[in-house]
Amino acid sequence: MPTPAVPAPPTPAPPGPDPRRWLALVAVALSVLVISFDMTILNVALPTLASQLQATTGQQQWIVDSYTVVFAAAMLPAGLLGDRFGRRRTLTVGLALFGLASAVGMLADSPGTLVAARAAMGLAGALVMPMSLAVIPGLFPAGEQRRATAILSAAIAAGTPLGPLIGGFLLQHFWWGAIFMINVPLTVIGIVACVLLLPETRNPDAPRIDVLATVLGAGGLAALTYGIIEGPERGWADPLVLGMIGGSLVALTALVLRSRHQRAPMLDLTLLADPTFRWAAVAATLVSLVLFGAFFVLPLYFQSVLGADAFGTGLRLMPMMLGLMVAAKLSEGLVARIGPRAVISLGLTSLAAALLLGSRTSVSDGYGPAAVWLTLLGLGMGLSLITAQASALLTLPPARAGVGAGLMQTLRQVGGAIGVAVFGSLLAGSYRGALDVAALPAGAAHRAEQSVVAADAVAAASGDQALAASAHAAYVHGMTVVLLVSGVIALLSAVLVALRMPAAEARGAEAADPAAETATETATVPAADHG
C-alpha cells in the first residue's frame, strides 16, 4: 500500500509592518527637531552670552560657526558608520553626545569651552541627522515611506523658525545657559524612545572605514566651510581664506578620484547616477541656499528696524510655521496627483514669489506685509524641501540608506554655508553703500558701518536720530537686495528642476531584488522585540 504523501508545511507569511512604527517615527522626529532648532536658537542668545562670557567678535563668530563646520565635515563618515555598525546605535550615540555637549555648554564659563561644546554638538548632529532618515526603509513598507519621510522632513524644517521662538522664551525667563539646558531632557526622551521602539538595522556588506577617505572628506569639507564663513569677514583675497578654499578643493578632488576606484566608497558617487536622486538632492541644496537669504536678514530686521525683542522675533517667524504645516499636509496628495517634479517646482516657485514679495519691503511697512510673505515662504519651503528629501531617499535601496542620506545632508549643509557667505557679503556691501555717515567722525563712522546694531549703539550714545533713521533705511535696502537675489535664484532653480528632473521616480525599495536585499540588509533585533 503506497505511503500517503505528507503535505509540505505551509510557508510562513512574511512579517507585517511593525504596529509601533508611527510611534517610533515620533521618537525620531523629536530627535531631529532638537538638532534642527539648535542651529538657530543660538542666534537670539548670542548678544547675551557674549556679554556674560566677555567674548570677542571672533569668538562670537566661532561659537556659532564651530557647530556648522563640524556638522558639515562629519556628515559623510557618519552615514557610513551607521550603515556599518547599526543605525539605531549610531542615532542613540549621537543623541547621547548631543545631550552631554549641551550640558557642558550650559555650564561653560569661557568662550573657548563654549566653542568646544558647540563643536561636539556639531559632531553629534552629524551622527543624528542622516541616521534619522536612514532608519525609515527598515521601519516602513515601501508604500508608507514617502509619508514617513515627509513627516520627518517637516520636523527638520520646523526647527528653523522654532529655534528663535524657544530661545527668546528661555532668555526672557532664565539665564543664557537655558538654551542648552533644554536639550538634555529632550535627548534623554529621544534615546529611551529610540531604544524601545526602533529596530536595529545595518548593512553587513558596508565597507570598512577608509581612514584616508575620512580625513580627505572631513578635512576638505571643514576647510571649505571655514573658508566660506571667513570670506566675508576677512576678504576673499585673504591668504588664509584662499588657502582654506584651495586646500579644500585639493582634498575633495583627491576624495573623488579615490572614490571612483573603490567598490564601496564613503563618497558613493554612483548614487548621483540616478537622475531622480541627483536632481532631488540638487533641489534640496538650492532650497537651503536661498532660505539662508531670508533667515540671515530677518532677525535683525525684526529687532533693529521693527524694535522686537528676542521672543518677539521668534513669534514673528511663526507664519512660516503655518505655511510649513499646510505644505506637510498637502505634499503627499499633490505628489500622487502631479508627481514629485511638479511639486518641487511649485515649491521653488512659491519660494521665489515670497522672496520677491519680501524684496518690495520699505522701512515704513511694519510687520503686516512680512507676515504674508513669510506664510508663502513656509509653504514653498515645505513643498520643495519635504518632497525633494523624500524623493531622493525613495530611490535608495535600504542597504545604502545611511550613505545616501549622509551625502544629501552634506550637500544641503554646504549649500547653506555658501548662502551665508554670499548673502552676508551682499548684505554688508549694500548696507555700507546706502548708509550716510558723512557727518560722523572717522571712528564713529567706522563703527556704524559694521552693522545696523552698531549704528544704533552709536546713534543712542550721541543722540543722533538721523543716523538711526539712515541705518534702518540702509539695512532695509540691503535686506531687499538679498531677498531679490535669492528670489531670482529660487525662480531659476524651479525652471531647472522642471526641465531636468525626471517626471517619475524609481523606488529603491521596490526595485531591489528581495533575495539580494535579504543578504545585504538585516535587522539584528526582531521586529517584535526592539529593546
Stockholm file with secondary structure:
# STOCKHOLM 1.0

chainA/1-531         MPTPAVPAPPTPAPPGPDPRRWLALVAVALSVLVISFDMTILNVALPTLASQLQATTGQQQWIVDSYTVVFAAAMLPAGLLGDRFGRRRTLTVGLALFGLASAVGMLADSPGTLVAARAAMGLAGALVMPMSLAVIPGLFPAGEQRRATAILSAAIAAGTPLGPLIGGFLLQHFWWGAIFMINVPLTVIGIVACVLLLPETRNPDAPRIDVLATVLGAGGLAALTYGIIEGPERGWADPLVLGMIGGSLVALTALVLRSRHQRAPMLDLTLLADPTFRWAAVAATLVSLVLFGAFFVLPLYFQSVLGADAFGTGLRLMPMMLGLMVAAKLSEGLVARIGPRAVISLGLTSLAAALLLGSRTSVSDGYGPAAVWLTLLGLGMGLSLITAQASALLTLPPARAGVGAGLMQTLRQVGGAIGVAVFGSLLAGSYRGALDVAALPAGAAHRAEQSVVAADAVAAASGDQALAASAHAAYVHGMTVVLLVSGVIALLSAVLVALRMPAAEARGAEAADPAAETATETATVPAADHG
#=GR chainA/1-531 SS CCCCCCCCCCCCCCCCCCTTHHHHHHHHHHHHHHHHHHHHHHHHHHHHHHHHHTCCHHHHHHHHHHHHHHHHHHHHHHHHHHHHHCHHHHHHHHHHHHHHHHHHHHTCCSHHHHHHHHHHHHHHHHHHHHHHHHTHHHHSCHHHHHHHHHHHHHHHHHHHHHHHHHHHHHHHHSCTTHHHHTHHHHHHHHHHHHHHHCCCEECTTCCCCCHHHHHHHHHHHHHHHHHHHHHHHHCTTCHHHHHHHHHHHHHHHHHHHHHHTCSSCSSCGGGGGSHHHHHHHHHHHHHHHHHHHHHHHHHHIIIIISCCCHHHHHHHTHHHHHHHHHHHHHHHHHHHHHCHHHHHHHHHHHHHHHHHHHTTCCTTCCSHHHHHHHHHHHHHHIIIIIHHHHHHHHTSCGGGHHHHHHHHHHHHHHHHHHHHHHHHHHHHHHHHHHCCCTTSCHHHHHHHHHCHHHHHHHHHHHTCHHHHHHHHHHHHHHHHHHHHHHHHHHHHHHHHHHHHSCSSCCCHHHHSCHHHHHHHCEESSCTTCCC
#=GC SS_cons         CCCCCCCCCCCCCCCCCCTTHHHHHHHHHHHHHHHHHHHHHHHHHHHHHHHHHTCCHHHHHHHHHHHHHHHHHHHHHHHHHHHHHCHHHHHHHHHHHHHHHHHHHHTCCSHHHHHHHHHHHHHHHHHHHHHHHHTHHHHSCHHHHHHHHHHHHHHHHHHHHHHHHHHHHHHHHSCTTHHHHTHHHHHHHHHHHHHHHCCCEECTTCCCCCHHHHHHHHHHHHHHHHHHHHHHHHCTTCHHHHHHHHHHHHHHHHHHHHHHTCSSCSSCGGGGGSHHHHHHHHHHHHHHHHHHHHHHHHHHIIIIISCCCHHHHHHHTHHHHHHHHHHHHHHHHHHHHHCHHHHHHHHHHHHHHHHHHHTTCCTTCCSHHHHHHHHHHHHHHIIIIIHHHHHHHHTSCGGGHHHHHHHHHHHHHHHHHHHHHHHHHHHHHHHHHHCCCTTSCHHHHHHHHHCHHHHHHHHHHHTCHHHHHHHHHHHHHHHHHHHHHHHHHHHHHHHHHHHHSCSSCCCHHHHSCHHHHHHHCEESSCTTCCC
//
